[in-house]
Amino acid sequence: MMRKYLLISLCLVVGCDSPTVPNGVTSLTINPSPVNFDALGDTIQAAVSIGGASDAVVKWSVSDLSVVKVLCWSGETCQFTSVANGTATLTVSSGSVTTTAPIEVSQLTASFELSDTALSFSALGDEVQLTIAPKDRMGYEMSGAEVVWATSDESVVAVSDSGLVTATGVGDATITVTSGSLEATASVMVKLWTSVSVGQSHSCAITTSAEAYCWGSNQYDQLGLGERMSDSSEVHVPALVNGEHSWESISSGDQHTCGVTTAGDSYCWGNAG
């Protein structure tokens, strides 16, 4: 009996609590995990589930705030905003219990614009630099995006890995650029002119194969393109003159054009008044 009283007295002095986990927290679970972004300026809300307690104090920390910004409005919920491509580690702790989740920001191409979609060359060896501006789904431009350039006919036009287009022969071809799952094309025409005539607002030329091309203002159908482009007021790339004639000469006027075929026939079109 004396031993029992002694034990009770000792507990009152030094304490005899049964073993417990600090704060009552037994586990922490982050959702989502991992925290992945495919665009800059995007936000993800993350929450932590607390096992063993409902009112424990939770601490959030991120290893690299140059990758994501953090805004917490409660101990159990925080919002993350992607700032730059990179990786970081999210750590959530309560007392002696800690858990982590990886964070990754890696932009994916959602759209891009090709600097030019129609090219025309009048001399072999001429070059044009094409560029693209890829953007992620939030509209932020991407640097270092993987881009692949290709040509449909290397005997007409070549293209480098950086998008430099070079005329290699007479003909038509297509340049294709891909980034991720996206694709864009540019039409290419290589023609060697034997003569060029410049009018007030349009120009015409004849190729080595006796074809006639015109470009510029088409307000009065002075480009001779027929019904296929009669409603086009401006043509930026040389377009084949309608009629399937072989041309000896061609002359661009103010609002009209005249030409002589290799058969000696003369034609005029546009507004001659």
C-alpha positions as CSV (number, residue, x, y, z in Angstrom):
1,M,0.0,0.0,0.0
2,M,2.9,2.3,0.8
3,R,4.4,1.7,-2.6
4,K,1.1,2.8,-4.3
5,Y,1.0,6.0,-2.4
6,L,4.7,6.6,-3.2
7,L,4.1,6.1,-6.9
8,I,1.1,8.6,-7.0
9,S,3.2,11.2,-5.1
10,L,6.0,10.8,-7.6
11,C,3.7,11.3,-10.6
12,L,2.3,14.5,-9.1
13,V,5.9,15.9,-8.9
14,V,7.5,14.9,-12.2
15,G,4.5,13.9,-14.4
16,C,3.6,10.5,-15.8
17,D,2.0,11.2,-19.2
18,S,1.6,8.3,-21.5
19,P,3.7,8.4,-24.8
20,T,2.0,10.7,-27.5
21,V,2.9,12.4,-30.8
22,P,3.6,16.2,-30.4
23,N,0.5,18.3,-31.3
24,G,-1.4,15.1,-31.9
25,V,-0.4,15.1,-35.6
26,T,0.3,11.6,-37.0
27,S,0.5,12.4,-40.7
28,L,0.5,15.1,-43.4
29,T,-0.6,14.6,-47.0
30,I,-0.2,17.3,-49.7
31,N,-2.6,17.4,-52.6
32,P,-1.8,17.7,-55.4
33,S,1.6,16.1,-55.3
34,P,3.7,16.7,-57.3
35,V,2.8,20.3,-58.1
36,N,3.4,20.7,-61.9
37,F,3.0,23.7,-64.1
38,D,3.1,23.8,-67.9
39,A,2.8,27.6,-68.2
40,L,4.0,30.8,-66.5
41,G,1.6,32.9,-64.6
42,D,-0.6,29.9,-63.8
43,T,-1.9,29.1,-60.3
44,I,-2.5,25.9,-58.4
45,Q,-4.2,25.6,-55.0
46,A,-2.6,23.0,-52.8
47,A,-4.0,21.7,-49.5
48,V,-2.6,19.5,-46.7
49,S,-4.6,16.8,-45.0
50,I,-3.7,16.5,-41.3
51,G,-4.0,13.1,-39.7
52,G,-4.6,12.8,-35.9
53,A,-5.5,16.5,-35.3
54,S,-7.8,19.2,-36.7
55,D,-6.4,22.3,-35.2
56,A,-2.6,21.8,-35.5
57,V,-0.3,24.6,-36.6
58,V,1.1,23.9,-40.1
59,K,4.1,25.5,-41.6
60,W,4.7,25.8,-45.4
61,S,8.0,26.5,-47.1
62,V,9.4,26.4,-50.7
63,S,13.0,25.9,-51.4
64,D,13.2,28.3,-54.4
65,L,10.8,31.3,-54.5
66,S,12.3,32.3,-57.9
67,V,10.3,29.4,-59.4
68,V,7.0,29.9,-57.7
69,K,5.3,32.5,-55.5
70,V,3.3,31.4,-52.5
71,L,0.2,32.9,-51.0
72,C,-1.4,31.2,-47.9
73,W,-4.7,32.2,-46.5
74,S,-5.1,29.3,-44.0
75,G,-2.8,26.8,-42.4
76,E,-4.1,24.0,-44.6
77,T,-4.4,25.8,-48.0
78,C,-1.9,27.8,-50.1
79,Q,-1.8,29.1,-53.7
80,F,1.2,28.7,-55.9
81,T,1.9,30.9,-59.0
82,S,4.5,29.8,-61.5
83,V,7.2,32.4,-62.1
84,A,10.0,30.8,-64.1
85,N,11.0,27.4,-65.5
86,G,12.7,25.3,-62.9
87,T,12.2,22.9,-59.9
88,A,11.7,23.4,-56.2
89,T,10.6,21.5,-53.1
90,L,7.5,22.2,-51.1
91,T,7.9,21.3,-47.4
92,V,4.9,21.1,-45.0
93,S,5.5,20.5,-41.3
94,S,3.7,20.4,-38.0
95,G,5.6,19.7,-34.9
96,S,8.0,16.8,-35.7
97,V,5.9,15.5,-38.6
98,T,7.2,16.7,-42.1
99,T,6.3,15.9,-45.7
100,T,7.5,17.2,-49.0
101,A,6.2,17.5,-52.6
102,P,8.2,18.3,-55.8
103,I,7.4,21.4,-57.7
104,E,8.2,21.7,-61.4
105,V,7.6,24.6,-63.9
106,S,8.1,23.5,-67.5
107,Q,6.5,25.6,-70.3
108,L,4.8,23.7,-73.1
109,T,4.1,25.3,-76.5
110,A,0.4,26.1,-76.9
111,S,0.7,28.5,-79.9
112,F,3.2,30.2,-82.1
113,E,3.3,32.7,-85.0
114,L,5.5,32.3,-88.0
115,S,7.2,35.5,-89.1
116,D,6.2,35.0,-92.8
117,T,3.9,32.5,-94.5
118,A,4.6,33.3,-98.2
119,L,8.1,33.7,-99.6
120,S,9.2,34.7,-103.1
121,F,12.8,34.5,-104.5
122,S,14.0,35.9,-107.8
123,A,17.6,34.7,-107.6
124,L,19.3,31.5,-106.6
125,G,21.2,31.8,-103.4
126,D,18.9,34.4,-101.9
127,E,18.1,33.9,-98.3
128,V,15.3,34.8,-95.8
129,Q,15.4,34.2,-92.1
130,L,12.1,32.8,-90.7
131,T,11.4,33.0,-87.0
132,I,8.6,31.9,-84.7
133,A,7.5,33.2,-81.3
134,P,6.2,30.2,-79.3
135,K,3.9,30.9,-76.4
136,D,2.5,28.8,-73.5
137,R,-1.2,28.5,-72.9
138,M,-1.1,31.6,-70.6
139,G,0.4,33.7,-73.4
140,Y,3.9,33.9,-72.1
141,E,6.7,33.7,-74.7
142,M,9.1,30.8,-74.5
143,S,12.8,30.8,-74.9
144,G,14.6,27.6,-75.8
145,A,11.5,25.8,-77.1
146,E,12.3,22.8,-79.3
147,V,11.6,23.8,-83.0
148,V,12.1,21.6,-86.1
149,W,12.3,23.0,-89.6
150,A,11.8,21.0,-92.8
151,T,11.4,21.6,-96.6
152,S,9.2,19.7,-99.0
153,D,11.8,20.0,-101.8
154,E,15.5,20.6,-101.2
155,S,16.1,21.1,-104.9
156,V,13.9,24.3,-104.7
157,V,14.6,25.6,-101.2
158,A,16.7,24.6,-98.2
159,V,16.1,25.5,-94.6
160,S,18.6,25.4,-91.7
161,D,18.0,24.3,-88.1
162,S,17.6,28.0,-87.2
163,G,15.0,28.7,-90.0
164,L,17.3,30.3,-92.6
165,V,15.6,29.7,-96.0
166,T,17.8,29.6,-99.1
167,A,16.6,29.4,-102.7
168,T,18.4,26.4,-104.5
169,G,16.4,26.0,-107.7
170,V,13.3,27.1,-109.7
171,G,10.0,25.9,-108.5
172,D,7.5,25.8,-105.6
173,A,8.0,24.3,-102.2
174,T,6.7,24.4,-98.6
175,I,8.6,25.1,-95.4
176,T,7.1,23.4,-92.4
177,V,8.0,24.2,-88.8
178,T,6.9,22.2,-85.8
179,S,7.1,22.8,-82.0
180,G,5.6,20.2,-79.8
181,S,2.3,19.1,-81.4
182,L,1.9,22.4,-83.3
183,E,2.7,23.0,-87.0
184,A,2.8,26.0,-89.3
185,T,3.8,26.3,-93.0
186,A,5.2,28.9,-95.4
187,S,4.8,28.6,-99.2
188,V,7.9,29.3,-101.2
189,M,8.2,30.3,-104.9
190,V,11.5,30.5,-106.7
191,K,11.3,32.2,-110.1
192,L,14.0,33.7,-112.2
193,W,12.9,36.9,-113.9
194,T,13.9,37.8,-117.4
195,S,12.2,41.2,-117.1
196,V,10.4,43.2,-114.5
197,S,8.0,46.2,-115.1
198,V,7.0,48.5,-112.2
199,G,3.7,50.5,-112.4
200,Q,2.2,53.0,-110.1
201,S,0.9,50.6,-107.5
202,H,1.7,47.2,-108.9
203,S,4.5,45.3,-110.7
204,C,4.7,42.4,-113.2
205,A,7.5,40.2,-114.4
206,I,8.3,37.4,-116.8
207,T,10.1,34.2,-115.8
208,T,12.7,32.2,-117.8
209,S,9.9,29.8,-118.7
210,A,7.8,32.7,-120.2
211,E,5.3,32.8,-117.4
212,A,3.9,36.2,-116.3
213,Y,3.5,37.1,-112.6
214,C,2.0,40.3,-111.1
215,W,1.8,41.6,-107.5
216,G,0.7,44.7,-105.6
217,S,-2.6,46.6,-105.9
218,N,-5.4,44.7,-107.6
219,Q,-8.1,47.3,-107.1
220,Y,-9.0,47.3,-110.8
221,D,-8.0,43.7,-111.6
222,Q,-4.8,45.0,-113.1
223,L,-2.9,41.9,-111.9
224,G,-4.8,39.7,-114.4
225,L,-5.5,37.0,-111.9
226,G,-9.0,36.2,-113.1
227,E,-11.9,35.2,-110.9
228,R,-9.7,33.3,-108.4
229,M,-8.4,36.5,-106.9
230,S,-10.6,39.3,-108.4
231,D,-11.8,40.4,-104.9
232,S,-8.2,40.8,-103.6
233,S,-7.3,44.5,-103.3
234,E,-3.6,43.7,-102.4
235,V,-1.4,40.8,-103.4
236,H,2.0,40.7,-101.6
237,V,3.5,37.6,-103.4
238,P,3.9,37.3,-107.2
239,A,0.8,35.6,-108.6
240,L,0.5,33.9,-111.9
241,V,-1.3,35.9,-114.6
242,N,-4.5,34.1,-115.8
243,G,-4.9,32.6,-119.3
244,E,-2.0,30.0,-119.6
245,H,-0.2,32.1,-122.1
246,S,3.6,32.2,-122.8
247,W,4.7,35.8,-122.6
248,E,7.3,37.7,-124.6
249,S,6.9,41.0,-122.7
250,I,4.7,42.7,-120.1
251,S,4.2,46.3,-119.0
252,S,2.6,47.7,-115.8
253,G,0.7,51.0,-116.1
254,D,-1.0,53.2,-113.6
255,Q,-4.1,51.0,-113.1
256,H,-3.7,48.5,-116.0
257,T,-1.3,46.0,-117.5
258,C,-0.5,45.1,-121.1
259,G,1.4,42.1,-122.4
260,V,2.5,40.4,-125.7
261,T,2.6,36.7,-125.9
262,T,5.2,34.6,-127.7
263,A,2.6,34.0,-130.4
264,G,2.4,37.8,-131.0
265,D,-1.0,38.4,-129.5
266,S,-1.5,41.5,-127.4
267,Y,-3.7,41.7,-124.2
268,C,-4.5,44.5,-121.8
269,W,-6.4,44.3,-118.5
270,G,-7.4,46.5,-115.6
271,N,-8.5,50.2,-115.8
272,A,-7.1,51.9,-118.9
273,G,-9.3,55.0,-118.5
